[in-house]
Amino acid sequence: MLDPKESRNLKKTSKRLLIFLLIVFVFDVFICFLFFRYTSMSPVLCGFIIICITTVLYLLFSLICAKIDKKKKERLENSDKKDPFTK
């Protein structure tokens, strides 16, 4: 059984991942369309390039989310008001 804090973190992470996947899927489809339409590139090479682009974008996204969470945690610790839903 998950604690409420763990459940909240899991829900937040899942929501972020879903938003990332939706945005990246549209971007990847656009890039695939450009590759197939304007180049005579092999589908395997196109797939490899898309996987590399998606990996780099996910690492950047993960880094940005980690920095946002860190700043949010520091701001909560430094402020007088505490989060009402934490113990």
N, C-alpha and C positions, 0 to 999 in steps of 0.2 A: 504494500500500500504506500502511496506517495504522500508525503507531507504537503500541506497547502502551499508552502514556499516552492517546493520542487515542482509541484503541479503548475504553478503560475509561471515558473521559469521554462518548463517544457512547452507550455502553451505559447509563450512569447517567442521561443526559439522556432517552434513549428510555424507560427504565423510569419516570422521573418523569412524562413526558408521557402515558404509557399510564394510569398511576394517576389523573392529573388528568382525562383524558378519560372514564374510567369513572365517576368520581364526578360530574363535571359532566353527563354524559349522563343519569344517574338524576335529578339535580336538575332538569335541563331538561324531562325527561318529566313530572315532577311538576308543574312550573309550567305546562306546556302543558295538562295535564289540568285544572288549576284554572281556567285561562283559558277553555277550551272548555266546561267544565262549569258555571261560575258567571257567566260574562259572555257577551255577544253580540258578542265582538270578532272582527274580520276575521282570517282565517288569515295574511294577509300582515303585518298589524300585530303579531300574536302572534310570527311568525317573526322580525321585526325586533327586537322586545323581547328575545327569546331570544338572538339574535346579540349584542346590546349587553350583556346580562348575562354571557354567556360570555366576551366580550372583556374586560370589567372583571375578572372572576374570574381569567382567564389572566394579566392584567397583575399582579394582586396575587400570584398564585402564583409568577410569574417573579421578582418583587421579593423575596418571602420566600425563595425558593431561592437567589437571588444573595447575600442577607445570610447565610444559613446557610453557603454555600460560603466566603464571605469570613471569617466567624468561625472556621470549621474550618481554613482556611489559616493564619490568624493564630495559632491555638492550636498548630498543628503547628510553625510557625516559632519560637514562643516556648518550646516544650517541648524537653527534652534528647533525648527519643526522636524519631527521625526515622522516616518511613514506610519500612518495609523493602522496599517494592516500587518505590520510586523510586531513581533513580541519584544 
